[in-house]
Amino acid sequence: MVPIKTVLQDSEQVTRLFSHLEFDGKKLNHQPGSVLGSSALIVGTTIGAGILALPAVTLPSGIVPSTSGLIAVWLYALVSGLLVAEVTLNTMRTEGRANIGFLGVVEKILGKVGGRLTGGVYLFMHYALLVAYITEGGDILESATAKIWSVQILPSWVGTIAFTLLFGGIMYLGREKFIEKLNSAFVGIVIVSFLGLLLLAGGHIQSTQLLFQNWSALGSAISVMSVALFFQNVVPLVVTQLEGDAHKIRQSIFIGSVIPLIMFLAWNTVILGSISPDMLRATSNGKIIFDPLQVLRAGGAGEWLGVLVSIFSEFAIATSFIGFVYGLLDLLKDIFFIAQRKLSSRLPLYSLAIFPPMTLGTLNPSIFFTALDYTGTFSISVLGGIIPVLMSWKQRQEQENSDGINQPLVPGGKVTLIVMLGVALAMMVRPIVSSYTN
């Protein structure tokens, strides 16, 4: 990669930081990243286990409240993603680097203590989500295998291990360009199966269910909504793929996040319109155990709908698995770069990323909803709100005292940052307040 800087004197904007150049033995070829490919990475990362958990957590509130909540959380995620892109891009410019991971950005701006604290939260979030993805993906894979081959239900750990080795092995053996194309193909399968689901499930919507509203139950769904719409972990990779082009980065983040939002809104409406709130079952401590998608996958609304739900669920989790493994690998690379300065092999790195969540998933197969809830409440509030705000605040303040080439990707100045910080803190405090009031 050759660092380059193109400064427009009128607007004082840096349009591109560097170029991807590859030598094929005869000449240098320019290999620019595409908005489509980067958007597909964000879409694939976003459409994962979160969308599968949505119906169970939004059912108590109803369609109108949960729709409003999803739009509000998406706006929060969009601003957060742009803030991460902003601080990543500006750090790459000031450091003269063609790529840098999320932890590296935090350490450059907030220091080693901030970097280590963030690294701990980042590790917890990625491992927790990978546990959720692996257990749910393994469960769907196991159930589908049992149906196709007409065998008895296998132990849950078989599906968990099979899912991990299958998709983890593909990522380990495949090159980055191949994985990008494969991820785009998976996203295509997700979209096609999703459209089929809407057509089939749409006929089961009950008009009376569209009017049901319980705004007081919306708060308990916010954490899972935050997980469902989270993509910030792959933003540094998007910035690298698009050669630091600010315009393309904005486009990719917006397109890549708005497509899942539209899908989530349609999905939420179809499922909640088909299932009555009185079907919700809960334990004495209020933990949700009723999952509408399990009913659909089992063929409760027709065999073909059950098949489509299984296909959609498995490939949605696979695309999200790919995105989060990449995000965790970036963190581990930063850690080993600091400690050892050199990575001798990919195998130890992939083993650290994949085997711990697989092990926990085999020990506790029912951890799906718990992992998502804790991740949304704490990890994403910190990584998607508090940390990006603090970094942007400090970076912008330093910019005011210098003549650098940094540029904000989010308008609104300090007002926007204060609002984002307030929302992140509120998301963390709400579960604590609820535990005392209940």
NORPE-V512437 format. One record per residue. N is the residue number from 0. PSI is psi in degrees with one decimal (none if undefined). D_FIRST is the distance of its C-alpha to the first C-alpha in Angstrom with 2 decimals. Layout:
{{N:PSI:D_FIRST} {N:PSI:D_FIRST}}
This chain:
{{0:136.0:0.00} {1:116.2:3.79} {2:133.7:6.49} {3:154.5:9.37} {4:124.3:12.83} {5:107.8:15.48} {6:124.4:18.81} {7:114.4:21.90} {8:-35.1:24.80} {9:-47.1:27.43} {10:-10.6:26.03} {11:44.0:23.81} {12:140.1:21.16} {13:115.5:17.38} {14:-33.4:16.48} {15:136.6:12.70} {16:-36.4:10.51} {17:173.5:6.94} {18:143.3:5.87} {19:113.1:5.03} {20:133.0:5.38} {21:136.8:7.73} {22:118.4:10.28} {23:13.5:13.74} {24:-21.1:15.73} {25:-40.2:16.66} {26:165.7:13.94} {27:132.3:10.44} {28:135.7:10.78} {29:124.3:9.56} {30:74.6:9.94} {31:146.9:10.85} {32:157.2:12.75} {33:150.0:16.45} {34:-38.5:19.07} {35:-47.6:21.33} {36:-42.0:19.20} {37:-38.0:18.45} {38:-39.9:22.12} {39:-36.0:23.25} {40:-43.0:21.51} {41:-44.2:23.42} {42:-47.1:26.57} {43:-38.4:26.46} {44:-38.5:25.98} {45:-43.5:28.80} {46:89.6:31.27} {47:-139.2:32.33} {48:-24.8:35.32} {49:-44.0:35.92} {50:-30.0:37.20} {51:-27.5:39.47} {52:-17.3:40.99} {53:-50.7:41.56} {54:-36.2:44.93} {55:-34.4:46.47} {56:-20.6:45.67} {57:-14.4:46.25} {58:-40.9:49.49} {59:-27.4:51.71} {60:-31.2:50.64} {61:174.5:50.76} {62:-49.5:48.66} {63:-50.5:48.95} {64:-44.2:48.16} {65:-32.1:45.26} {66:-45.2:43.79} {67:-41.5:43.94} {68:-41.2:42.37} {69:-42.5:39.44} {70:-41.8:38.68} {71:-42.9:38.91} {72:-36.6:36.62} {73:-43.0:34.04} {74:-41.8:34.07} {75:-44.7:33.57} {76:-37.9:30.63} {77:-49.1:29.02} {78:-42.0:29.32} {79:-44.9:28.10} {80:-39.9:24.95} {81:-36.1:24.22} {82:-41.4:24.90} {83:-42.5:22.43} {84:-40.8:19.74} {85:-51.5:20.88} {86:-32.9:20.77} {87:-48.5:17.40} {88:-45.7:15.81} {89:-33.5:17.79} {90:-40.4:17.04} {91:-36.4:13.24} {92:-48.2:14.13} {93:-31.3:16.68} {94:-14.0:14.87} {95:32.0:11.62} {96:145.8:9.72} {97:-14.6:7.02} {98:151.9:9.75} {99:138.9:13.37} {100:171.5:16.44} {101:-45.5:19.75} {102:-37.2:21.56} {103:-39.1:19.03} {104:-46.1:19.52} {105:-43.2:23.27} {106:-38.1:23.45} {107:-34.5:21.70} {108:-44.7:24.17} {109:0.8:27.30} {110:176.5:27.18} {111:-38.8:27.59} {112:-47.4:30.83} {113:-38.3:29.45} {114:-40.4:26.44} {115:-40.9:28.81} {116:-43.6:31.25} {117:-38.7:28.65} {118:-38.5:27.29} {119:-44.3:30.86} {120:-40.6:31.35} {121:-43.3:28.03} {122:-45.6:29.04} {123:-46.3:32.49} {124:-48.6:31.35} {125:-41.2:28.96} {126:-40.1:31.44} {127:-44.2:34.30} {128:-38.1:32.69} {129:-34.4:31.63} {130:-45.6:35.26} {131:-45.4:36.46} {132:-44.7:34.20} {133:-43.0:35.05} {134:-44.7:38.77} {135:-42.8:39.11} {136:-40.1:36.95} {137:-37.2:38.92} {138:-43.2:42.19} {139:-42.3:41.46} {140:-41.9:40.31} {141:-44.2:43.45} {142:-41.3:45.76} {143:-41.4:44.35} {144:-42.6:44.74} {145:-36.7:48.29} {146:-46.3:49.18} {147:-43.3:47.77} {148:5.0:49.37} {149:50.5:52.45} {150:164.7:52.21} {151:156.7:53.26} {152:126.2:50.86} {153:163.4:48.76} {154:145.4:48.09} {155:-31.0:45.39} {156:-22.9:43.26} {157:-46.5:42.88} {158:-39.3:40.99} {159:-47.0:38.83} {160:-41.3:37.79} {161:-44.5:37.38} {162:-44.8:35.08} {163:-47.6:32.88} {164:-35.5:32.67} {165:-59.7:32.13} {166:-32.9:29.23} {167:-39.0:27.82} {168:-39.4:27.94} {169:-43.3:26.14} {170:-37.6:23.22} {171:-41.3:23.24} {172:-28.0:23.41} {173:151.4:21.25} {174:164.7:17.53} {175:-42.2:15.66} {176:-40.0:15.95} {177:-43.7:19.59} {178:-37.1:20.37} {179:-44.5:19.10} {180:-40.6:21.41} {181:-41.6:24.15} {182:-40.8:24.01} {183:-38.9:24.38} {184:-41.8:27.31} {185:-41.6:28.87} {186:-39.3:28.66} {187:-43.2:30.46} {188:-41.0:33.14} {189:-45.1:33.55} {190:-45.3:34.09} {191:-47.2:36.54} {192:-32.9:38.52} {193:-43.4:38.56} {194:-39.9:40.10} {195:-38.3:42.64} {196:-43.1:43.49} {197:-40.9:44.15} {198:-44.3:46.44} {199:-46.0:48.42} {200:-23.4:48.63} {201:-28.7:49.37} {202:-10.3:52.84} {203:1.3:53.74} {204:134.0:53.20} {205:123.8:56.34} {206:-31.7:56.88} {207:-29.9:58.58} {208:-22.4:55.48} {209:-22.0:53.48} {210:-10.4:55.77} {211:132.1:55.65} {212:133.2:54.22} {213:84.3:54.10} {214:-27.7:51.91} {215:-21.2:52.83} {216:-2.8:51.02} {217:-36.0:47.67} {218:-37.0:46.52} {219:-13.3:46.37} {220:-11.3:43.84} {221:-39.5:41.28} {222:-43.6:39.53} {223:-36.1:38.94} {224:-40.6:37.91} {225:-39.7:35.25} {226:-42.4:33.97} {227:-33.7:34.12} {228:14.4:31.99} {229:131.3:29.44} {230:1.3:25.73} {231:-23.1:24.17} {232:-24.8:22.73} {233:2.2:19.99} {234:-44.9:19.20} {235:-36.4:16.28} {236:-38.1:14.74} {237:-42.6:15.62} {238:-40.6:13.99} {239:-46.0:10.59} {240:-35.1:11.36} {241:16.4:12.50} {242:31.4:9.61} {243:18.6:12.23} {244:108.3:14.67} {245:-40.3:17.99} {246:-46.0:20.21} {247:-35.8:18.60} {248:-45.2:18.50} {249:-46.1:22.21} {250:-47.6:23.04} {251:-43.5:21.55} {252:-41.5:23.31} {253:-51.0:26.54} {254:-44.7:26.68} {255:-22.5:25.58} {256:-30.0:28.28} {257:-30.0:31.07} {258:-48.6:31.28} {259:-36.4:32.19} {260:-47.6:34.60} {261:-42.4:36.45} {262:-42.4:36.64} {263:-41.2:37.92} {264:-44.7:40.55} {265:-43.7:41.82} {266:-47.7:41.78} {267:-41.4:43.60} {268:-44.2:46.22} {269:-47.4:46.96} {270:-47.4:47.31} {271:-29.1:49.24} {272:-17.0:51.40} {273:-15.4:52.37} {274:128.9:53.22} {275:141.2:55.95} {276:-25.4:55.36} {277:-4.7:58.53} {278:-10.4:56.72} {279:129.7:54.67} {280:144.5:55.72} {281:155.2:55.00} {282:178.3:56.07} {283:-26.3:58.19} {284:9.0:55.22} {285:4.6:53.60} {286:129.4:50.74} {287:129.5:49.98} {288:-8.5:50.64} {289:123.2:51.10} {290:108.3:48.09} {291:-32.2:48.76} {292:-28.8:46.03} {293:-37.3:47.79} {294:-43.1:50.85} {295:-42.4:48.91} {296:-29.5:47.11} {297:-1.7:50.52} {298:18.5:51.79} {299:-21.9:53.81} {300:20.5:53.14} {301:147.1:53.02} {302:-44.6:51.43} {303:-38.1:48.81} {304:-38.8:47.71} {305:-40.0:47.41} {306:-45.1:45.21} {307:-39.9:42.88} {308:-40.5:42.68} {309:-44.5:41.72} {310:-48.8:38.98} {311:-46.2:37.57} {312:-46.1:37.79} {313:-45.1:36.12} {314:-28.3:33.08} {315:-43.4:32.74} {316:-38.4:32.64} {317:-44.2:30.23} {318:-39.5:27.61} {319:-36.9:28.11} {320:-44.7:28.01} {321:-47.4:24.53} {322:-43.1:23.24} {323:-29.5:25.01} {324:-42.1:24.05} {325:-43.7:20.34} {326:-41.9:21.30} {327:-37.6:23.31} {328:-38.7:20.69} {329:-42.9:18.32} {330:-45.8:21.34} {331:-34.6:22.20} {332:-42.6:18.76} {333:-42.5:19.24} {334:-46.2:22.78} {335:-26.6:22.11} {336:-39.7:19.29} {337:-40.4:21.95} {338:-38.7:24.72} {339:-16.3:23.39} {340:-6.7:19.95} {341:137.3:19.22} {342:117.7:19.73} {343:-20.5:21.54} {344:150.2:22.03} {345:-25.9:21.35} {346:-47.9:25.10} {347:-36.9:26.23} {348:-48.6:23.66} {349:-34.8:24.79} {350:-41.8:28.37} {351:-31.9:28.24} {352:-34.3:26.93} {353:-41.3:29.39} {354:-37.6:32.54} {355:-48.7:33.88} {356:-32.5:34.17} {357:-40.8:35.56} {358:-46.2:38.17} {359:-36.6:39.24} {360:-36.0:39.42} {361:-28.7:41.78} {362:-30.8:43.97} {363:82.3:44.24} {364:-18.7:43.75} {365:24.7:45.20} {366:1.0:42.63} {367:-62.7:40.85} {368:-36.6:42.34} {369:-44.2:42.58} {370:-42.9:38.88} {371:-40.6:37.97} {372:-48.7:40.53} {373:-36.6:39.52} {374:-45.9:35.81} {375:-36.6:36.49} {376:-45.3:38.98} {377:-57.6:37.13} {378:-48.4:33.48} {379:-29.3:32.35} {380:-38.3:34.53} {381:-53.1:32.67} {382:-32.3:29.06} {383:-5.0:29.45} {384:-67.8:31.72} {385:-50.6:32.51} {386:-49.7:29.14} {387:-37.4:27.14} {388:-46.8:30.11} {389:-40.9:30.33} {390:-45.7:26.64} {391:-40.4:26.76} {392:-48.6:30.10} {393:-42.1:28.97} {394:-42.8:25.73} {395:-36.1:27.74} {396:-40.7:30.47} {397:-34.2:28.20} {398:-36.1:26.84} {399:-26.3:30.46} {400:11.0:30.94} {401:174.6:27.92} {402:44.4:26.29} {403:-175.1:22.82} {404:16.8:20.67} {405:150.4:21.19} {406:138.6:22.69} {407:141.1:24.84} {408:-9.0:24.28} {409:125.3:27.83} {410:173.5:30.93} {411:-10.7:34.15} {412:-141.2:33.23} {413:-24.8:35.01} {414:-45.8:37.45} {415:-42.5:34.85} {416:-39.7:33.61} {417:-42.4:37.24} {418:-44.9:38.06} {419:-41.5:35.10} {420:-40.7:36.15} {421:-42.0:39.74} {422:-43.4:38.96} {423:-43.3:36.94} {424:-39.1:39.83} {425:-38.0:42.38} {426:-32.8:40.68} {427:-34.7:40.97} {428:-32.1:44.54} {429:-47.5:46.00} {430:-34.3:46.36} {431:-44.4:48.03} {432:-42.5:50.46} {433:-37.5:51.18} {434:-32.0:52.02} {435:-33.4:54.62} {436:-25.5:56.16} {437:none:56.55}}
